[in-house]
Amino acid sequence: MTTLAPTEQSSEKQITHKSEHGDYRLLGLITFLVADGMTFAGFFAAYLTFKAANPLLPDAIYELELPLPTLNTFLLLVSSATFHRAGQALKLDKTKLCRRWLLLTASLGIAFLVSQMVEYFTLPFGLTDNLYASTFYALTGFHGLHVTLGAIMILIVWWQARSPDGRVTSKNNFPLEAAELYWHFVDGIWVILFIILYLL
Amino acid sequence: MTITVPQTNKQPSEKLQPTGWLRYLSFSLDHKVIGIQYLICGFIFYLIGGALASAIRIELTSPVSDFMARDVYNQVLTLHGTIMIFLWIVPVVNGAFGNYLIPFYVGARDMAFPRLNAVAFWLIPPAGLMLITSYFINGAAQSGWTAYPPLSITTPAAGQIIWIISVLLLGGSSIFGGINFIVTILKLRRPGLQLMQLPMYCWAMLGTSILVVLSTPVLAGTLILLSFDIVAHTGFFNPALGGNVIVYQHLFWFYSHPAVYIMVLPAFGLVSEILPVHCRKPLFGYTTMVYSIMAIVVLGLVVWAHHMFTSGTPPWMRLFFTIATSFIAVPTGIKFFNWVATLWGGRISLNSAVLFSCGFIINFVLGGITGIALAQVPFDIHVHDTYFVVAHFHYVVYGGSVFVIFSSIYHWYPKFTGKMLNENLGRFHFLITFIGFNLCFGPQHWLGMNGMPRRVAEYDPQFTFVNQLSSVGALLMALSTLPFLWNIFQSALKGPIAGDNPWQGLTPEWLTSSPPPVENWKGEAPLVSKPYGYGVNKEESTMESVDDAQGDNNS
């Protein structure tokens, strides 16, 4: 990404012009996450409006079971903490420890996805049954897509951190930082989703 | 992600890029090449969209549908709207001029994320091609650029799905561009350059990019839900399955009203760059201009439901959105008076760039006034979905944005190519565009007030004469492209050499060669603290390079 690498003048009289700018990839990512958050905001707004404007018939109402989604919330919150630990370990150059935490985080993410699948298969309604069912699957599915992408990213970072002079080191921890920020974002969205979809 | 480039004498971006005209077909990372790519690509789509508009006007010369079948008319109408908005105005006022000018204005050598920038551009041609080919394969989408359900759910699905994919790609391109502009303007400023010293176009692009980042994703989410309705037969927006069409309208206009500002705010910025140069006066009211832009950004996000006054909107909502919409007239009015005050008492050279800018001011005031009228519920209910809305909209986006695009091409062509355009041909181009435009869209106000509905191929015979008048205007507009194209090609080949700064401009892009070198400046980027210091002491106003001697050595 750093194509604005140093512009060095060939004439020996001149001092090297340091036109290289700082690393703003994280700010770019934050801006992107704001945009991504707006997609979810649109979905949430649609869901809440549907709920207010198109009430379901009494026989279509189904009370969602809480244990599994609560477990899911727990899995994701713990995974945020383990990811944080991975970042701390990398800063201290403890690569092995960092990779162990990363693997744990990815496993928690995958466990979330498996548990979500279990929930999908045990629910008594399908995608096209009614408006509520469609919105439920659209929201959780779109979030699940984010978790899937996040888990893949974590595994890539895990792979890239395998050697001390590889792509992810304490000096170049942007890939890890970016994936971590994204992961916290996805967790945050889940908490809102959990409250809106299951508790409200 | 980061590959540390070993420090060599050769500049890294030079090695990556082919030279000559071929670089315009390459995955170039140079912001200037990407800017021109946006411009040329956009203009090709403008010609296609214009041809479609001509087809519409030919059809409407007679009250019966004789030139094309009704469903073909719907497709042409949909393609015209989508192409003109998503493939011509949005990419050109943002992508083309933004990419070309913003790095100069902030004193950077490129955008913050050059690779993302190139990706953003290269999403556009495939999206556009897909959209146009859909017409020849299964028939294009028929539900207008708004794709309102249930129309978009009941019309043939293939075209509609292709339309959705295209718009999603274009939206993605737009978001990537927006992220890039925000980071570039906020973070890549040359050391010592304050935010309040930036040329106005930077502020316009900052505001626009905020709108892009906040509103485009909502449209993307909405269109994903719509595609579920079409493909998987869910019922989000299908009343037959318990869905709610009004929710679609809310979500759609949450993007598409800000989209109007995404099209017109950059145009405001460009006019603010062009007028001071050719009037030799500082831009009037810089600070108020900045605050007006930010006010428009904030207000622009909370006025969307004024498109839905006839959608069973509850009274409190009508009241709120009428008031919020009327408030937008205040910052817009401030900008209008500032432009007039910039012109006032200036030494105006009436060249093509200024003529198009003045044409913009006149047209935009007319479009703005009808906009205020449309924000009032009783009036809006009378003219909703009539040609009055068509006229208003075209006064804003054609009379506004497109006039500014032409003005900007006349203004920056010497910088782009190093050649001057033929001014007389340019003035002639302005004259027929201005007459043609007003002849085409002016009478449509009357048509709408008298009840001619929009988006229909047939109409009541009493409207025949006025429609023919409008079509004559459209013909003039179509013809006006010819002198322009001739001028562009002829001047590129045989035009007089422009020199670095033909207009004696003070903004940074004029302080380098024409066309500018890769990485913009041979030496250090100049610090331009007074981009509008016209008509004041020269020592105070021109570039103050931190180490002047060094800059001289390089040139």
Interface residues (C-beta under 8 A of the other chain):
Chain A: M1 T2 T3 L4 A5 P6 T7 E8 Q9 S10 S11 K13 Q14 H17 S19 H21 G22 Y24 R25 L27 G28 T31 F32 V34 A35 D36 G37 M38 T39 F40 A41 G42 F43 A45 A46 T49 F50 A53 N54 L56 L127 T128 N130 L131 S134 T135 A138 F142 R167 N172 F174 P175
Chain B: M1 T2 I3 T4 V5 Q7 T8 N9 Q11 P12 S13 L16 L29 A108 R109 D110 A112 F113 P114 R115 L116 I175 G178 I179 N180 I182 V183 L186 K187 L188 V213 L214 S215 T216 P217 V218 A220 G221 T222 I224 L225 F228 A232 H233 T234 G235 F236 L241 G242 G243 N244 I246 V247 H250 L251 F254 E519 G523 E524 A525 Q550 N553 N554
